[in-house]
Amino acid sequence: MDLGPFTDSPGFDEAAQLDTDDALAGFRDRYVITDADLVYLDGNSLGRLPSRATQIVDEVTINQWGERLIRSWNEGWWTLHLEIGDQLAPILGALPGEAIVSDSTSVNLYKLANAALGARPGRKKIVTDDLNFPTDVYVLDGLAESHGADLVVVESDGVTGPIDGLRSAIDDDTALVSLSHTVFKSGYTYDLATVTEIAHDAGALVLWDCSHSVGVVPIDFDSAGIDLAVGCTYKYLNGGPGSPAWLYVRSNLQDKLTNPITAWWGHAEPFEFGLDYEPVGGIRRFHTGTMPILSLAPIAAGVQDVLDAGMDQIRAKSEAMSEYMIRQVDTHLKPLGFELASPRDVGQRGSHVSISHEMAWPITRALVERAQVIPDFRTPDNIRFGIAPLYNTFTEVHTAVQRTKRVVESGAHTRYLDAEATVT
Ligand SMILES: Cc1ncc(COP(=O)(O)O)c(C=O)c1O
């Protein structure tokens, strides 16, 4: 298959010019990129490896684990989850002491949703929408069942957040509203303040999953009055496969909420080894057990890249790239049966662009196996292109669209009609 660079096809010159003018172009060199031909547009599932992360892993394994052994707990490991939380705070629009890195996003969601239900006794409703990530819905559903509450899943049109439906569903029986900030399939992005205000007007708490927005969509928790939030670090923060997640609790709520996993890292005096649980004050009470230091430490590299680039610049490039991609999709892919499955309004979009096609699954396989393009597939008919402004280029976007066009025109995807894969 012809892998390009397709310099004669419409849009190439524009992409090349945008790359020349790109204020963040230098950041690509901070990442380990071994295959120049590969167009990696899956940073919304697993971000690329920051070079600095490899140095951190060497330091943590060879020097800290290898030489300093258990002494390393007192030489930085014990407080690392707090330090990286504080490093992340400006990206969340949070204050120091309002975020920590701890457990997975699913576990953090469970902890904070449970804590919220405990803080609204007597209220019997949790509200979410059908755009939310399935793990969130499973966790909320399980919690509703164990609390004798109802989970209301507000229906959407599959792309756009159902604001009116949420407004009708949220009432004075609602304990918690929990949604994804940027939704995983269409990329629709809620206005945090609007929904938070609807929830607060009804006396409910609000818990946001910012896995698909953190590091790529500006967030300002404190000014939007957010109560609670969670998010992955392995997507646009480039923390590495399975890197632990962050959680945020507004400072004046922290001591009013209870972590349902009453474990020793959330204890006021863990090394007294007393048998009665006494929660520590502040954000540390939402932590549970021993941190996976080898997965935690490298997160600092990706977070620092975001801080160095600045959220305004990252968002500006992300918007320009997704707008460019949608123009290219309209020109080259629409005639081949593709439809845009993300909001057209850039103000409602995160940093991924989804397109739908009845053959989306075999086309995705052909892109990965034959065309050196890695997007991802979301059932039943979505191909998601994750745009990571720190390392993706406009010419990569151009190339991805052209290779997709050639896959379909050549029928290369028809070989993959029965393709199987576990991770899609
Ligand atoms: C929006 C969202 N929430 C939660 C998760 C699950 O995170 P974890 O498996 O780390 O618990 C994901 C995973 O991709 C996600 O996209």
The ligand as an ORCA input file, in Angstrom:
! r2SCAN-3c Opt
* xyz 0 1
  C     -13.545      7.850     30.503
  C     -12.884      6.680     31.150
  N     -13.128      6.428     32.437
  C     -12.563      5.377     33.063
  C     -11.725      4.514     32.387
  C     -11.191      3.304     33.093
  O     -10.023      3.545     33.718
  P      -9.290      2.381     34.546
  O      -9.329      1.140     33.714
  O      -7.894      2.897     34.660
  O      -9.981      2.206     35.825
  C     -11.433      4.750     31.046
  C     -10.524      3.846     30.321
  O     -10.222      3.998     29.171
  C     -12.036      5.851     30.417
  O     -11.818      6.110     29.125
*
